[in-house]
Amino acid sequence: MRVLKLEGRGVTPVAYEVKWQGKTVLFSGRIPVKLSPRSVEELVRSLGEPGGDKQKYTDSLRRLEAVTPAVWLPLAPVDGQNANLYGREWADLLSGNRGAVQQGFPAGFLQTASPDRP
């Protein structure tokens, strides 16, 4: 088992990388998040609260690039997500999280109009 110290979101964020039946399994807390309009909104909000730090979150995403999990088990799965990762899913997920932090929404997502935003 390998412990990865993460920063930028949540209390004592950490991820655990384990080998199981020849596969790499990653247990993570709240870093990164499976992207959906709702999860991105929550991510952006939480990074502006005490304990949130955009730069440290981005640094944590960079650390996670060194991991290539076949299975990812986050603290809170989103929209019935599948734990298995295929192809570029992990790299795309990390890239989308960076976009969410930098722009308020991930690359590839359309920002929906709201009453206070055209």
Phi, psi and omega in degrees: 000141176237133179260129179248116177284126178243165181213162170109345181202129177085176181267127181043061180293138182205156174231151179240126177254123180229154174261131180217121181049044177078006180244152174270126179244131179245121173259119180233160176277252183254014178229122351277187177242147170288130190277128171209160179307319181291316182291326178293318178300316179295319179299308181300317179298314184293331179288342177268357181265169175305135182092347178268140181207112184301316182294317180292324177298315179297320177298322178295321177299321179297318178297323181288343176297337180284350180258138175235078184287146171270335180226132179236124180239094179281171178301314184228102177299150183244136172050045178061034185301147176277135181287337181284141178246137182233147174054236184265013184306315182295312179298318179294322178298314180295319178297317178297322177296320177299317178298320180297320180290318185282323188247350184090353174202151185283155175304136180094344178268142172269129178283122184281149179287146175229168183304328182261007179219121181292000000 
